[in-house]
Amino acid sequence: MDIVIIGSGNVAHCFGTQLKLHGHSVKQVISRKKEHAAELAGVLGASHAADLLDINMEADVYLLAVSDAVLPELNDQLRLGRRIVAHTAGAVPLAAINKISTATGVIYPLQSIRKENKSYPVIPLLIEAAADDVLRRLQSLAQSISGNITVMDSEQRLQMHLAAVFANNFTNHLVALAKSFCEKEQLDFQLLQPLIAETFARLEKFAPEQVQTGPALRNDQSTMDLHLAQLSRYPEMQRIYPVLSESIYNFHRLISAK
């Protein structure tokens, strides 16, 4: 298919390179920052523009790979008639782009994406469309770049996005806090790397509730009190620690009661 990508950030880079790798032709990259559009277009062998008025009107699909906050602006400014248009956001409903075209959809990559990464495992793509014929076209496009496709409506996609925030964003932040703590206490953060690797490796074989460990699970109050005392100079971590500990204990108490 011939594709126009609007956006030049992480998701635009990922989709653009995957589409090119799998035989599609990215005809144009549009971004308000012309130099960013030119950079991605150079990688994809596409033309580039910084103004929506210069958009190529001959593409099969128009991908809106922009931040959530930009989508309302595009909905007010861009008019593509009956051409297929899909946004790539997890927390934005399909209806958010209903003024742009009568053939709208969503292709949301359920992955933490950085343009510096040159390869990924198979990325789950969650798709939705306003009409069956558009859905079939988007399914065909999605299946050409991923073997893991799920049709979800906007409410379900928002719920998956929320689950992803817990599984990825919050988890990464906790590791960042641990790293900051180690650095300030002159401890070697690298000593935690095998533990971090094992934490995620075991989730490929076991359900997370089956492999939970730690003082909160055991309701080991004396150890938790020692930890909280250690955090006296770290008020943010001191607030988070009891909240997560209580959540772990209550979650597993409910499981045991079933």
NUMARVEX-696654 format. One record per residue (C-alpha): residue number from 1; residue in one letter; chain; y negated, x, z. Coordinates in steps of 0.5 Angstrom, whole numbers. Layout:
residues N
ATOM  seq  type  mol     yy     xx     zz
ATOM  NUM     A    A      Y      X      Z
...
END
This chain:
residues 258
ATOM  seq  type  mol     yy     xx     zz
ATOM    1     M    A      0      0      0
ATOM    2     D    A     -7      2     -1
ATOM    3     I    A    -11      2      6
ATOM    4     V    A    -18      3      8
ATOM    5     I    A    -19      5     15
ATOM    6     I    A    -25      3     19
ATOM    7     G    A    -25      8     25
ATOM    8     S    A    -24     16     26
ATOM    9     G    A    -22     17     33
ATOM   10     N    A    -15     18     36
ATOM   11     V    A    -12     11     33
ATOM   12     A    A    -15     12     26
ATOM   13     H    A    -12     19     26
ATOM   14     C    A     -5     17     28
ATOM   15     F    A     -5     11     23
ATOM   16     G    A     -8     15     18
ATOM   17     T    A     -3     21     18
ATOM   18     Q    A      3     16     19
ATOM   19     L    A      1     12     13
ATOM   20     K    A      0     18      9
ATOM   21     L    A      7     21     11
ATOM   22     H    A     11     15      9
ATOM   23     G    A      8     14      2
ATOM   24     H    A      2     10      3
ATOM   25     S    A     -5     11      0
ATOM   26     V    A    -11     11      5
ATOM   27     K    A    -17     10      0
ATOM   28     Q    A    -22     11      5
ATOM   29     V    A    -25     12     12
ATOM   30     I    A    -31      9     15
ATOM   31     S    A    -34     11     21
ATOM   32     R    A    -41     11     24
ATOM   33     K    A    -41     18     25
ATOM   34     K    A    -41     21     18
ATOM   35     E    A    -38     28     20
ATOM   36     H    A    -32     25     23
ATOM   37     A    A    -30     20     17
ATOM   38     A    A    -31     26     13
ATOM   39     E    A    -26     30     17
ATOM   40     L    A    -21     25     17
ATOM   41     A    A    -22     23     10
ATOM   42     G    A    -21     31      8
ATOM   43     V    A    -14     30     12
ATOM   44     L    A    -12     24      8
ATOM   45     G    A    -14     26      2
ATOM   46     A    A    -19     20      2
ATOM   47     S    A    -26     18      0
ATOM   48     H    A    -31     17      6
ATOM   49     A    A    -37     13      8
ATOM   50     A    A    -42     11     14
ATOM   51     D    A    -44      5     12
ATOM   52     L    A    -40     -2     12
ATOM   53     L    A    -44     -4      5
ATOM   54     D    A    -40      2      2
ATOM   55     I    A    -33     -1      3
ATOM   56     N    A    -28      0     -2
ATOM   57     M    A    -26     -7     -4
ATOM   58     E    A    -20     -6     -7
ATOM   59     A    A    -15     -4     -2
ATOM   60     D    A     -9     -8      1
ATOM   61     V    A    -10     -8      8
ATOM   62     Y    A    -16     -6     12
ATOM   63     L    A    -15     -3     19
ATOM   64     L    A    -20     -3     24
ATOM   65     A    A    -18      3     29
ATOM   66     V    A    -24      2     33
ATOM   67     S    A    -26      2     40
ATOM   68     D    A    -25     -5     43
ATOM   69     A    A    -33     -6     44
ATOM   70     V    A    -34     -5     37
ATOM   71     L    A    -30    -10     34
ATOM   72     P    A    -35    -16     36
ATOM   73     E    A    -40    -12     32
ATOM   74     L    A    -35    -12     26
ATOM   75     N    A    -34    -19     27
ATOM   76     D    A    -41    -20     26
ATOM   77     Q    A    -42    -15     20
ATOM   78     L    A    -36    -15     16
ATOM   79     R    A    -34    -20     11
ATOM   80     L    A    -28    -19      7
ATOM   81     G    A    -26    -26      5
ATOM   82     R    A    -18    -27      4
ATOM   83     R    A    -17    -19      4
ATOM   84     I    A    -12    -17     10
ATOM   85     V    A    -15    -15     16
ATOM   86     A    A    -12    -12     22
ATOM   87     H    A    -14     -9     29
ATOM   88     T    A    -11     -4     33
ATOM   89     A    A    -13     -6     40
ATOM   90     G    A     -8     -8     46
ATOM   91     A    A    -13    -12     50
ATOM   92     V    A    -17    -16     44
ATOM   93     P    A    -14    -23     42
ATOM   94     L    A    -13    -24     34
ATOM   95     A    A    -19    -29     34
ATOM   96     A    A    -24    -23     36
ATOM   97     I    A    -24    -22     28
ATOM   98     N    A    -23    -29     25
ATOM   99     K    A    -30    -28     22
ATOM  100     I    A    -28    -22     18
ATOM  101     S    A    -23    -25     14
ATOM  102     T    A    -18    -31     13
ATOM  103     A    A    -12    -27     13
ATOM  104     T    A    -12    -23     20
ATOM  105     G    A     -7    -20     24
ATOM  106     V    A     -6    -14     29
ATOM  107     I    A     -2     -8     29
ATOM  108     Y    A     -2     -5     36
ATOM  109     P    A      1      2     38
ATOM  110     L    A      4      2     45
ATOM  111     Q    A      3      9     46
ATOM  112     S    A     -2     14     49
ATOM  113     I    A     -5     17     43
ATOM  114     R    A     -9     23     42
ATOM  115     K    A    -11     26     35
ATOM  116     E    A     -9     33     37
ATOM  117     N    A     -2     31     37
ATOM  118     K    A      2     32     31
ATOM  119     S    A      8     28     32
ATOM  120     Y    A     10     23     37
ATOM  121     P    A     17     19     38
ATOM  122     V    A     18     13     35
ATOM  123     I    A     12      9     37
ATOM  124     P    A     13      1     38
ATOM  125     L    A      8     -3     34
ATOM  126     L    A      6    -10     37
ATOM  127     I    A      4    -14     31
ATOM  128     E    A      1    -21     30
ATOM  129     A    A     -2    -25     25
ATOM  130     A    A     -6    -32     23
ATOM  131     A    A     -1    -34     18
ATOM  132     D    A      6    -33     16
ATOM  133     D    A      5    -29      9
ATOM  134     V    A      0    -24     13
ATOM  135     L    A      5    -23     18
ATOM  136     R    A     10    -21     13
ATOM  137     R    A      6    -16     10
ATOM  138     L    A      4    -13     16
ATOM  139     Q    A     11    -13     18
ATOM  140     S    A     13     -9     12
ATOM  141     L    A      7     -4     13
ATOM  142     A    A      9     -3     20
ATOM  143     Q    A     17     -2     19
ATOM  144     S    A     15      3     14
ATOM  145     I    A     12      8     19
ATOM  146     S    A     16      5     25
ATOM  147     G    A     23      3     27
ATOM  148     N    A     21     -1     33
ATOM  149     I    A     17     -7     31
ATOM  150     T    A     16    -13     36
ATOM  151     V    A     12    -20     34
ATOM  152     M    A      8    -22     40
ATOM  153     D    A      2    -27     41
ATOM  154     S    A     -5    -24     44
ATOM  155     E    A     -3    -27     51
ATOM  156     Q    A      4    -23     51
ATOM  157     R    A      0    -17     48
ATOM  158     L    A     -5    -17     53
ATOM  159     Q    A      0    -17     59
ATOM  160     M    A      4    -11     55
ATOM  161     H    A     -3     -7     55
ATOM  162     L    A     -3     -9     63
ATOM  163     A    A      4     -6     64
ATOM  164     A    A      2      0     60
ATOM  165     V    A     -4      2     64
ATOM  166     F    A      0      2     70
ATOM  167     A    A      6      6     67
ATOM  168     N    A      1     11     64
ATOM  169     N    A     -6     11     66
ATOM  170     F    A     -5     10     73
ATOM  171     T    A      1     15     73
ATOM  172     N    A     -3     20     70
ATOM  173     H    A     -9     19     75
ATOM  174     L    A     -4     20     81
ATOM  175     V    A     -2     27     78
ATOM  176     A    A     -9     29     76
ATOM  177     L    A    -10     27     84
ATOM  178     A    A     -4     31     86
ATOM  179     K    A     -7     37     81
ATOM  180     S    A    -14     37     84
ATOM  181     F    A    -11     37     91
ATOM  182     C    A     -7     43     90
ATOM  183     E    A    -13     47     87
ATOM  184     K    A    -17     45     93
ATOM  185     E    A    -12     47     98
ATOM  186     Q    A    -10     53     94
ATOM  187     L    A     -3     51     92
ATOM  188     D    A      1     52     86
ATOM  189     F    A      1     46     82
ATOM  190     Q    A      6     49     77
ATOM  191     L    A     11     48     83
ATOM  192     L    A     11     41     82
ATOM  193     Q    A     12     41     74
ATOM  194     P    A     20     41     75
ATOM  195     L    A     19     35     80
ATOM  196     I    A     15     31     75
ATOM  197     A    A     19     32     69
ATOM  198     E    A     25     30     73
ATOM  199     T    A     21     24     75
ATOM  200     F    A     21     21     68
ATOM  201     A    A     27     24     65
ATOM  202     R    A     31     20     70
ATOM  203     L    A     28     14     68
ATOM  204     E    A     31     14     61
ATOM  205     K    A     38     13     65
ATOM  206     F    A     36      9     71
ATOM  207     A    A     32      3     72
ATOM  208     P    A     26      5     76
ATOM  209     E    A     27      1     82
ATOM  210     Q    A     34      5     83
ATOM  211     V    A     31     12     83
ATOM  212     Q    A     25     11     88
ATOM  213     T    A     25     16     94
ATOM  214     G    A     20     18     99
ATOM  215     P    A     18     16    106
ATOM  216     A    A     15      9    104
ATOM  217     L    A     22      7    102
ATOM  218     R    A     25      9    108
ATOM  219     N    A     19      6    112
ATOM  220     D    A     18     13    115
ATOM  221     Q    A     11     12    119
ATOM  222     S    A     11     19    122
ATOM  223     T    A     11     23    116
ATOM  224     M    A      6     18    113
ATOM  225     D    A      2     19    119
ATOM  226     L    A      2     26    118
ATOM  227     H    A      0     25    110
ATOM  228     L    A     -6     21    112
ATOM  229     A    A     -8     26    117
ATOM  230     Q    A     -8     32    111
ATOM  231     L    A    -12     27    107
ATOM  232     S    A    -18     27    112
ATOM  233     R    A    -22     31    107
ATOM  234     Y    A    -20     27    101
ATOM  235     P    A    -22     20    102
ATOM  236     E    A    -20     17     95
ATOM  237     M    A    -13     19     96
ATOM  238     Q    A    -13     17    103
ATOM  239     R    A    -15     10    101
ATOM  240     I    A    -10     10     95
ATOM  241     Y    A     -4     13    100
ATOM  242     P    A     -3      7    104
ATOM  243     V    A     -4      2     99
ATOM  244     L    A      2      5     95
ATOM  245     S    A      6      6    101
ATOM  246     E    A      6     -1    103
ATOM  247     S    A      7     -4     96
ATOM  248     I    A     13      1     95
ATOM  249     Y    A     16     -2    102
ATOM  250     N    A     15     -9    100
ATOM  251     F    A     17     -9     93
ATOM  252     H    A     24     -6     95
ATOM  253     R    A     24    -10    102
ATOM  254     L    A     24    -16     97
ATOM  255     I    A     29    -13     92
ATOM  256     S    A     34    -12     98
ATOM  257     A    A     33    -19    101
ATOM  258     K    A     36    -22     94
END
